[in-house]
Amino acid sequence: MVMISRFFKPKNSDQEQLKKKRIQDERLKALGAIAGSVAHDLNNILSGIATYPEVLMMDKNLNPQLRQGLNLIKDSGQEAAAVVSDLLTISQGASAQMEIIDMTAIIDRYMASHEFNNIRKRYPQVKMEILTEPALLNIKGSYIHIEKTIMNLVLNAMEEVSGNEDGKILITTANRQIDSSNPEYENIMPGKYVILSVVDNGPGIDNKNLKKIFDPFFTKKEMGKSGTGLGLTVVKNAVQDHNGFIHVTSNNKGTRFDLLFPALRQENTTKKELEK
């Protein structure tokens, strides 16, 4: 079993580890700067590319070959828009949108979303189970960034088990007190956390790739068809912006992502707003 927690406040990092982390942080900073400077212009361009073909395809007498071409243009535009969306999520950060939120409400709303329905249509054979802590504590966070994190973890898990006839994904939440008695979380600051876990029973991640999974545009899958290559980068940035930690374990029986967010004990008002 392989563990990754080096991305978040390691206790005894040597100079080489610090150098690698600094290079990675500088790469992400540069990526964010590029995204922020071009995203709005790209969104304007892509809006027409992704939506206007749908208007043209409303013509019932449209030539089938033209319809096929317009479908290709529409799909390409949507894929490009997904890349821009991920870049914007990375560049904007979550700090400016923080509020008291209920993780369970976000999970419920995402599971009822159009985006999740599309994923389920692509992977109808995958079984999913959701187990949430009844008395889950609140966290201070950004709704859009947490939802995007859940979406990317679910999509990643779906792709991992897609070739497995018995593919399963388990999503859980729990309250956890982290201290020195938790050896698996030895690099995590002590305190009360809300843990979001996404577990799959896929083939696992190779050790050589496990160290790269949070790198921008790193993917072993087909770009476009299986995401943008930025999904786990978005996850990492979101967790960092929430002062949280990521703990990843993987072997040939599957992969588990544990996301730990500092817990609050304040009354939640966001859940009511999400349920409107």
N, C-alpha and C positions, 0 to 999 in steps of 0.2 A: 504494500500500500504506500502510495506517494503522498506526501503532504506539502502544500504550498502555503506559507504565510509570510514569506519574506518580503512581500510587497508592502506590508503594513507594520512599520515601527519594529524592526528586528532588534533584538537586544544586543547581540554580539557580532554585528556585521563587520567584516574586515574591509580593507581599503578597496579590494577588487569589487566586492558586492556594492559598496557605496558608489563606486565609479559607474558601475552598470546601471544602478538606480538613477543616478544623476543624468546619465545619457538618455535613459528612457523618459525621465521627466521632461528633459529639454525637448525630446522628440514630440511628446504629447503637447507641450506648450506651443511649439512651432506649428503643429497640426491644428491646434485650436485657433491660433492667429490667422492661419490661412483660411480656415473655415469661416471665421467671423467676417473676413473681408470680402468673400465672394458669395456667401450663402444666399443673401437676399437677391442678388442679381440672378443667380442660378434658379432660385425658386420662381421668379417671374417667368423665366424662360421655360422651365419645366412644367409650369402650370398649363401652358398651352399645349405642350407636347403630350402630356399625360391625359388631358381632358378633352381637347378638341376632336381627336379621333372618335370618341364616343358619340359626339354630336353627329358626325358624318355617318357613323354606322347605324344611326336611327332610320336611315333610308332603307326601306324593305326591298327596294329594287336594286340595291348596290351590287355591283359585280363581285362574285365570290373571291376572285383574286385580289381585288382592291380591299375587300373586307379583311382578308388574311394579312395584307400589308399594313393596314391601319391597326389591326390587333397587335402586330409586332411593334409598331411605333408606340402604341399606348403602353405595352408591357415594358419596353425599354425606358420610356419616360418615368414610369412608376419605380423601376429599379434605381434609376439615377436619383429620383426624389428621396428614396430610402437612404441612399448614401449621404445626401445633403442633410437629411433629418438627423442621422447619427452624428455627423460632424457638428451640427448645431448643438446637439445635446452635450457633446464633449466640450465645445468652446464656451457655452453659456454658463455651465456649472449650476449647482443647485442652491448655492448659498443665498441667492436673492429671493428665492421662492419658498423659504422654510416656513412651516406652520405645524401645529400639533395634528398628527394624523393617526389613523387606525389602519394598521397593515391588513387586517382581515377585510375591511371595507374596500381597500384597493384591489385585493385579490378577487373578491366577488365581482367587482365592477369590470375588471379585466376579463374574467371568464365569461362575462355576458357581452363582451365587445365584438365589434365587426372584425377586428384584427385577429382575435382568438378563433372566431368561427372560421376564418380563412385558413388558419393553421390546421384546425381540426379536419377541414375538408381535404387538405393535402396529406394528412396522416391519420386516416379514419381508423386504422387497425390498432393504433397505440392506445393502451389503457391508461387512464389517469385517475389518481386518487388525491383528494385534498383533505388534510387533517389540520384544523386550526385550534389553537389554544383558546378555550372559552373565555378566560379572563386575561386575554393578551394585553400587555401594557402598551401605552402609546409611545410614539417616537416623534421627534422633531425632524421634519423632512419636507421634501418636495414631492408632491403627488405625481407630477409628470415624470420625474426622474425615477421614482420607485416603480411606477407602472412600466416604464421602459426597461428597467432592470428585470422585472418579472417576465416581460415579453421575451427578452433576449435569452434568459435562462431556459424558459420553456421551449423556445424554438431550437436552441442548442441541444436540449435533451431529446426533443422530437427527432432531430436529425441523427443523433447518436443511436437511437433504437429503431430507426426506420426500416432497417433490414432484418429485424428480429420479429418473428411471428408472435412471440410472447413479450413484445416490447411494453414496458411499464414505466410510468413516471409518477413519483410521489412528491407532493408539495406539502410541507408542514411549517407550522409556526410554533414557537415556544418561548416562554420566559426562562432566562438562565442567569444564574449568578456565576460569574467567572472569577476564579481566584487561583491561588497557587496549587490547589488540589486538582485542577483540571490540566493534566500534562499535555493533552492534545492541543490546548490553547495557550501554551506557555509563552508565546510571543504576543499575546493580547493583553491589553491593560485590564486590570481587575475592575469589576463593576457589574451592574445589572444590565442585561442586554435582551433585546428581542431578536430571536434568531429565525431567519427565513431560510429554509432548506429546500433544495430541488435535487432529487435523486433519480437516476435512471439506471436501468440494467443493461446498458449497451456494452460494447466491447472494451470500453475504457480508453484512456488517452496514453499514448506512448510517453515514457519518461522524458525523452528528448524533446517532445512537443509540449509537455506539461509546463515547462518553463517559459514557453513562448505564447501561451494561449491568450494573454492579455495584451500582446503587442498589436498595434494598429495594423489592420489589413492582413493579419496572419490567419490563414484558413487552409485546411486540408481538403475542403470541399470545393464545388464549382462556384465561382464568384457569380453573384447575381441570382442563381437558382437557389442557393442555400445561404442567403444573407449577404451582407456587405463586407464581411471581414472586420467589422468594427463592433460587433455585438458585445463581446466580452470586454473590449476596451471601454465601452459605455458603462458596463457593469462596474468595472474597477473604478472609473472616475466618479461614478455616482456614490459608491460606498465610501470612497475617500472624502468626498464633499460632505458626507453625513458623519464624518469622524468615526467610521466603522471599520470592520475588519472582514477579510475573506479567508475562509479555510477550505481548501480543496483536497479531496482524497479520490484516488482513482486506481482501479486494478482491472483485471480481465472480467470481473463480474459487474462492473458499472462505475459510475462517477457520482460524487456527491459534492454539491456546492453549499456551504454554510455561510450565510451573510449575517453578520452580527452588527446590530444598530443599537447605540446607547438608548436605554429605556427612560421614559418619563412617567410620572405618576399624576400628571395634570389631566383635568377633564377634557375630553375630546369633543370638538364641535364640528370637525371636518366630516365625520361619518355621516351626520345628518345631512350635510350639504351634498355629499356624494350620492345619497339615496334619493335625492329629489328628482 
